Amino acid sequence: MKIPFNRPFLTGKETKYIEDAISLGKISGNGVFTKKCQFFFENRYGFKKTLLTTSCTDALEMAAILLNIEQGDEVIVPSYTFVSSALAFARQGAKIIFADSRKDHPGIDENTIESLITTRTKAIVVVHYAGIACDMDIILDVAKKNNIYVVEDAAQAIDSFYKGKPLGSIGDLGTFSFHETKNVISGEGGMLAINNEKFIDRAEIIWEKGTNRSAFFKGEVDKYGWVDTGSSFLPSETIAAFLFAQLENLNAIQEKRIENWKQYYEGLSILKDKIRLPIIPFFATNNAHMFYVVARSEEERNSLIKYLKNKGIHSVFHYLSLHKSPYYLKNNTESYELPRSDHYTDCLVRLPMFYELKSSEIKTIINEVVTFYENRI
């Protein structure tokens, strides 16, 4: 492809910091660079406690364990999301209750959540799609009224805000991804943000394979052992070292991505009567994680992707509605009618978006999308 969908950006210090980690003589987890990264997030965004993980999936699995999700519990999850948003809770035995998307945005329709709550509902998982905030006031009001937890799947939402509050800091727990397609990366990687203080001590135990090892190294206990469930969720120091190089350049990365996003939006506005462009609600900021358009039909979407491919441009569709997934249908008898989630499944197209994407390349992509629609009957 002349223009790939994604190209991982390297700041130039990743290998230097990895060498530093090796020279320190500790490359297993929870070393110097892990602590540097966690302090960065806690200091910059005010998270009460953060723990690096090997993926956002791991962070979600930690959240499910912390909330004591078990057989018979129900967890509300948007259908239009990555499988991990639901799987982490289903693995603990929860029944997943799917919510539809908003009409104007692929994120969860906040106004439908209350109707999905039963006496068995234990948590709401909200996904800040494309780094754009859900309306958290509505969600928190419903959660408080019904005494249920809120987990923010902020995989795509680093450095994005809701009414001035960092995403991932608003619910009881927040989860992030540093996969190579995200704004800041470590290849694979993630983080759990703990905002409800009652979960902090146990989170460290779960993170350390169910042991009180962290308390031991803090001098709080004279020996450590197996005290709870958990797993080996923490990443190696080499992953943390790579990530720290990215975090040092977060401001520059964000500035460039936002420039790219704005160029797309301005250039494609000419097609507003033919395609839907992203919207940024008044309560949200834009971290330029992705740029997407919504076609009018599945056939049109597929034709656009094929056309761009023939022009050397790699565009992609995104999620498949989880309520129609083979795994869900095999293991559940309930059926859902979620037309908006299905619409985004059929019609959404993601255009190339990465730090080193040139302005001239964005102009080429814009021109090809415009040409596609000008020639379409």
Secondary structure, 3 states (H helix, E strand, C coil): CCECCCCCCCCCCHHHHHHHHHHCCCCCCCCHHHHHHHHHHHHHHCCCEEEEECCHHHHHHHHHHHCCCCCCCEEEEECCCCCHHHHHHHCCCCEEEEECECCCCCCECHHHHHHHCCCCEEEEEEECHHHCCCCHHHHHHHHHHHCCEEEEECCCCCCCEECCEECCCCCCEEEEECCCCCCCCCCCCEEEEECCHHHHHHHHHHHECCECHHHHHCCCCCCCCECCCCCECCCCHHHHHHHHHHHCCHHHHHHHHHHHHHHHHHHHHHHCCCCECCCCCCCECCCCCCEEEECCCHHHHHHHHHHHHHCCECCECCCCCHHHCHHHHHHCCCCCCCHHHHHHHHHEEEECCCCCCCHHHHHHHHHHHHHHHHCCC
